[in-house]
Amino acid sequence: MSLEAIQFDRSHRDNISVRVLDQLLLPYTTKYVPIYTIDDGYTVINTMQVRGAPAIAIVGALAVLMEIQLLQNDGFAKTQTFYDFSSFDLIRSALSQRLDFLLSSRPTAVNLSNALCEIRALLAQSGDLAAFGNGVYDFVCRLIDEDLSNNVKMGDNGAAFLLDALQQEGFDKDFAVLTICNTGSLATSGYGTALGVVRSLWNDSLAKSQASGDGSVKKRKLNQGRAKMVRVYPLETRPYNQGARLTAYELVHDKIPATLIPDSSIAYRIATSPVPIKAAFVGADRIVRNGDTANKIGTYQLALVCKHFGIKFFVTAPKTTIDSKTETGAGIVVEERKPNEFKHVSGTLIDIQTGSPRVDDKGKPVSASVGVAPSEIDVWNPAFDITPHELIDGIVTEDGVFTKNVNGGFDLSNLFA
Ligand SMILES: CSC[C@H]1O[C@H](OP(=O)(O)O)[C@H](O)[C@@H]1O
């Protein structure tokens, strides 16, 4: 099992390498795909071999860095025709077109456009390719390192906020939380956003129960109350099943008690759960000025169900996911995926006798797709929906948890770059 979505070998500055975990083959196959060019970055992002707003931005920026490394290789320069090396101005113009292309890989998650904006500024101020390459290298290293440290801060912020709120309302028992899609290490540089909160809640729970754990988890009590998280309910997250394929995989890896549930069972699960469900933590692809949030399709109705049951609903995202240029959710472009990603279900062939993956003559699990709808039927397959800020109880960030003012509005101006 590997939770390392991105392998960036920076041990030799002049010979860096990048590989990404092909998440379409999880949970049964661990395969890394090399990234050499912006085309490679576009492909793995557009096909969702790598996905998750922060991870998309990191892989996009790394693809630019790898292309720059290639452009500085004379052998490549002689073979390609897109770039005109007669002046850096011409190279700069070609690179600008390549950044536009990369940005079109997935339009809704703002992290990629935020990262490419920074890279454009570096391109404008660089005098030559080497200087631009060094600027992008420093930017990408900072993006990766800050994302990881921010995720742990965010996880602790969200966990402590919930635990303190439960203590204040006099709740001191075991509880469960809900989450949707994948917002863990596979969507970021590590630890995760909403799933990072789950990891911090679990660390707190282990510390409070003095559980032995497996030694790999840093047990950290995050408040003095007795309430502790004992179970996670990840939603399968149709139609691409990031919850079933990826979040369940991460929770099994971390040995966090979890029960995978169908998207359609949220209300009935809350009504019948053996332990009270006290919160939902979801990620974000774009949070706009008023707090309206784009996230995986299904998030909006999860928020509605939480409102019905009086359960706290938190959006969890780093500042790199904030879009300070867009006023409300009405301004967000929602990506629609190909119909066959909905009409077909892809995965690994399972031997129904043994329940184990079918393998080929090389022992590799066999991938397959099955049809679950008539090919003639029209479908609507949005990758995201927009949760109105009115349904959001808090926005968890590395800078703390932001809640609404007495007028029911978020003031996120402190988070704007
Ligand atoms: C921290 S990941 C943010 C976000 O990205 C996921 O979408 P996708 O799997 O399509 O890239 C999902 O919306 C997560 O909440």
The ligand as a Gaussian input file, in Angstrom:
#p B3LYP/6-31G(d) Opt

LIG

0 1
 C       -8.331000      17.956000      -0.760000
 S       -9.041000      17.383000      -2.222000
 C      -10.247000      18.541000      -2.620000
 C      -11.358000      17.953000      -3.473000
 O      -10.902000      17.321000      -4.720000
 C      -11.761000      16.194000      -4.980000
 O      -12.272000      16.207000      -6.285000
 P      -11.600000      15.237000      -7.404000
 O      -11.465000      13.875000      -6.796000
 O      -12.585000      15.302000      -8.547000
 O      -10.283000      15.890000      -7.738000
 C      -12.912000      16.374000      -4.028000
 O      -13.840000      17.345000      -4.477000
 C      -12.160000      16.872000      -2.816000
 O      -12.986000      17.333000      -1.822000

